[in-house]
Amino acid sequence: MKIPVILTCVGSQVAPSAIQCIKNHPIHEVVLIGVDTKRREDSVGAPFVDQYYRVPMGDHPEYITAMLEIVQRTGARVILPGSDEEALSLSAAASRFAGMGCTVACSAHETVAFVVDKYRTMERLGECGVKVADICLFESLDELRRGADNLGFPGRPFVIKPRVSRGGRGFRVVRNQVDPYEGYMAGDNTTIDFDELQRLFEKVEDKMKRFFLMEYLPGKKYSTDILVRDGRMKGVVIRNKIFPVGSPTQLADIVFDEDLISYAQSVMEVFPFDYFVQLEIGRDDTGKPKLVEINPRLDATLPICLGIGINFYHEMIRHALGEPYSENVRIVRGQMPGPRFYRYWQHLFVKEV
C-alpha cells in the first residue's frame, strides 16, 4: 500500500540520511513528500524525495494553510515535524489534519508548548524531584552578576542560553578571561568572556528576559533519543557526543548506561510525550546525570537509531497509522561498549532544469 508521508526541514544538510532511513519501509511503499523554506534548487533534500514543496517558516501565520493545502493535494497520511516551530504549529492544528486523514507525529500541543520553554521545563522537573542543572533568570546586569556568583563563577564557568531556541542558537559557556584572539583563530563560537557578555547586554538590556543562566556540567554530555508510545518509553538510543561541540553530530559512541536509562524514564513520568522526544543530559562533577534540555521534535542525528537495530522513523509511521510497533522495538540494555557512529558527507550533481 502506498503511504504518502511528509517530512519537514529537508533543506538541512543531514536530510538525505533521514530520507534514506524513511524509504524502504518493510510494510508500506512510502511516497515521501519533502517540505522546506528553501527553493527546490537550494534544498539538498529535494532530489531525494518523491515530491517537494516550499513552505513558510513554521511560526509564520501562513504555515498551517500551506501545509493543509499540501495534505489535500498529496493525500498525505503522516507528517514528521523536524523543528520546534513546526512541531508547535502542527500540534496546535492536529485536529484539522486529522479531519483530512493525516496524523501529526509528535506530542500533544500542550506538551510541546510547555517544553519548548527550556527554563520552564527545567523548573517543572525540579519541582517533581527530577535532578536538573541549577538555573536562574535575570533581567538586569546586577541580577546577571548575582546569578553568575550563585553558580560558582569565576571559580567555575556557567552557561547562558535562550529560553526558546533550537540548534544551539544563543548557547554559550561563560568563562573568565577568554582570549578573544585564540577563540577567533580556533573558530570557537561556544564560549564567551564574562566581561564581553556584560558589554553585549548593556546594549540590549530589554533582551535579558529571553535568557537564563544554567549550571555548567563538566562531565560527559549525552543526547538521548526516545521512541515513545502513549507516554511510555519503548526504545532509546543514547549517544556520547565526541565531535563537534555544536550540531550536527559527526562522531559519537552509542552507550547503554543504566543510570541514564533510569534518568530518562524519570523525565518521561513528568511529561506525557508521544512518538519521539530527545533529552540532552550531562553529568555534574560527581558524575550524576542532570537534564540540560528537552527537544520535542525529530533530531538531526536520529539515523543513529539504526545502530541498535530499530528504525525510529518506520516505527513512528506505524504508530501514526494505528499499527503496532515491530518486534524489534525494545530498550537495549547491558551492551558495553556500544557501536561508534560516524557521519560522513557525500555529494550529488543535479543538472538544472
N, C-alpha and C positions, 0 to 999 in steps of 0.2 A: 504494500500500500504506500502511495506517495504521501509524504507528510511535509507540507511547507513550514519551514522554521525560520524565524527572523533572528539574526544575530546583530547586535548593535556594535558600534566602535570598530568597524572593520577597516578603518583607515589607520589603525595603530600598527606599529612595526611588528608586533607579536601576533597580529590577526591570522596570518597564514597557518601558524601552528595550531591555533584554536580551531580554525576551519577544517584542518586535516583531521582533528580529533572528532569533530561532529559528523563528518562524512562517514560512509560505510557503516551505518547503523546495522546491528545484527538482525533486526526485525523489519524496520521500515526503510523505504527509499526516501531519504531526506532531500528535499528540494531547499537549498539554503539561500535565503534572501539576506543580503548584507545591506546595512544602512550606516551612514556616517555623515558628518557635517561637510566633509571634503567633496570636491568634484571627483567624478569617477576616475579621471586621468591622474589625480593626485592621491588616490586611495590605494594603498598597497594590497589591501584585501580584495579589491574589486575583481581582478582577474581570476580569483579562486572561487568565487561564489557563483551561483546559477543566475541570480538577478541582483541588481544593485540599485539603490535609491538614495538620493541625497536628502537629508532632513535638517531642520534647525537644531540648535543645542537643546539638550534635554530639559533645561529650565526655561526655554523660550515659550511664549504664550501659544505659538502655533505648532509646537512639537506634537502634542497629542492628536491634533487634527490631521497632521501629516501621517502619523503612524496608523490612525484609523483608516485613512484612505489606502494605505499600502496593504493593510489586512483585507480590506474589501476587495482590492484589485487582485491579490495573490491567493486569497483563501488561507492565509497563514493560520496554523493551529497553535503555535507556541512562539513566545518572544523571550529571548535570553538577553537581559539587560547587562551592559558592560560598564556602566558608570553610575556613580551615586545619584547624579542629577536625573538620569533616565529611570533608575530604579524608583526614585521618589515620585516622579511624574507618572510613570506607568502603573505603579502600585495604586496610586490615587484613582486612576481611571480603570482599574482592573475589571470592574463590573461591566463597563462599556465594551471592553474587549471580549469578555465572557459572553455577552449578548450576541457577539458575532462568531462565537465558536472558537475563540482564541484565548489561551491561557498565558498570563504573565508569570514567568517562572522566577519569582522572588518572594520574599516575606511580605506579610500584610503591610499596608501603608502605615498603620500606627507604629509598627515596629521599626520600619525603615526610617520614618520621620524622626523617631526618637534617637536611634543610634548614629545618624549622620552628624549629630552634635556630639563631638568627641568628649567634651568636658562633661556634659550632662550624663552621658553613658558611663563614664568612669565614676561619677558621683553616685549614680544609682547602684552600680555594682558594689561600691564600697559600703553603701547603706545596707546591702543584702549580705554582707560578710565575705565578699569575694576580694581577695588581695589585689590591689591595683597600685600603680605608681602614684606617689604623692602628687597632688595637683593644687593650683591656686589661680584665682583670677586677679587681674589688676586693671585699673582704669587711670592711673597716674604714674609718673616716674617714681614718686615716693613709694607707691604700692609695688612697683616693679622691683625696686631695691629691697624692700622688706621681704617680698616673695623669694627673691634670689637668696637672701640671707637665711630664710627658713628652710631652703632646700640645700643648705650647706655651702653655698658659694662664699668666698672664692676657693675654699678648700677642695670642693668638688664641682664639676660642671653641672649644668642643668639644661633642660630642653624648653624651647618655646615653639608653639605651633598654633595654627588657626583652629578655632572650634569646629569649623566646617571647611573641609578641603579634601583633595584627593591627590594621589600620585606624589606625595611628599612635598607639595607646594607649600612654601612658607615654613617648613620644618627646619630648625637649626639647633645644633648643640652649642650652647653658650659657654665659652671658656674665658679664662683670664689671660690677657696679653697674647692674643693670637697674632702671629706675624703675617701682616697682610700680603707682603711680597711672596713669602713661601706659599701661602694659600693660593695666591694668584697663579704662580708657576705650576702648582700641583693641580690646578683646576678644581679646587675644593669649594663646593657650594653647600656643604653640610655643617660648617662651623662658622661662628661669628664671635668677635671680641665683644665683651660686655660694654665697653665704652662706645663701640660702634653701634651696638644695639640701642643704647640710650640716645645717641645722636639721631638715629633713624626715627625713633618715636617722638623726639622733640618736634619733628616736622609734621607728624601725623598723629597727634595725641587723640584725635577722635576715633582712630582705628584700634586703639588699645583693647577695647571691649570685645573685639573679634578674636582675641588671642587668649591663651592661658599658658601658665608655666607648669612644667612637669619634672618630676624626679628623673635624673639620668640613671639608667640601669646599665652598669658596667659589664654585666655578663653577656653570654651568647644571646642572639636575637633569633626568633623563630616566626615563620609565617605558618599558620595552621589553617588549612583548607578543609572545610567540613561539609559533607553531604548530609542534608537534613530532610527528614520527612515528618511533617506534623509535629515539629518541636523536638524531635528525638534525633540524636546524632547516630547516623547509620554508617558513615565511612569518614575517615580522617587521614590526611597526609600532612606531615609536619616536616618542614624543611629548615635546616640551619643555614642561613644565607652566608655565603662566603664572599661573593663578588657580584656586582659592585655594592657600595653602601646604599645608593639610590635604586630606582627601578629602571628597567625590569631585571629580575634575577638572571644572571648568566651562569653562575656556578653555585651549587648548593648540595648539601648532604641531606637525604631523607633519614629522619630519625624516628624512633619509636619509644621515646622516654615516657614511662608510665605516669610520672608526675605531671607531664604536660597534657596527656590524655585526660587525666582526672581533673586537671585545672579547666580544660576546655569544657568538660561536662558540667562543672560548677557554673560556668558562664551561661551555658545552654539552659540551665534551670531558671535563670532570671528572665530571659527574653524568649518569646515564642517564635523562633526563626523557622523558616521553611525553605526548601530547595537547597540553598547554599549560603554560607557565611564564612568570612575569613577573620581570624583573630591574629593580631600581631602581639606576640608575647616576648618579654625579656626576662632576664634573671637579675636579681639585685645582688649586692655584694656578699650576701650569704648563700647565694645560689637558688633562692626561692623564686618560682615563676610569678610574674606580675603582668597584668594586661597593659598594653601600650595603646591599642585602639582596635575598633571593630569596623570591618568593611562589609556592607550588606549586599554586594553585587559581585559578579564574576571577577576573578583575579587574572591579571595578565599572565601569570605563570601557572595557571591551572592545568595545562597539559602535563605537569609533573605528576598528576594523579595516576597516569599510566604506569609510573614506577612501582605502584603497589597493586597493579593489575585491575584497577577499577577506572572506567571511563565515566567521570562525573557528568560530562555533557550528555552522554547517552542515557544515563540514569535519570537526569533531570527531565529529559524529554519523555521518558517512560512515566514519570510522576505526573507531568503536566497532562498526559493523555489518560490518566487514571489507571495505568498499568502498574503491576508490582515491580519492585526492583529485581534485578537479576540475582542469581545465586552468588555472584562474585562479590556483592556488596557486604562488607564486614568491617569491623575495626581491627586492623592488623596490630598485633602485639608481639613483643618479645623477640623481634628480629634485630640483631645487633651484629655488625653495623648494617645500615641500610644502603641502598644504591646511591651513587652520586649522579646529580643532574647537571648536564651541560647544555647550554643553549648556544647555538651557532647560527650564523647568518648565511643565507643563500641569496641568489639574485635571479631576476626574471626580466626578459626583454619583451615588451609588448609593442607591436607596430601601431602607430597612431592611425585611427580610422578617419 
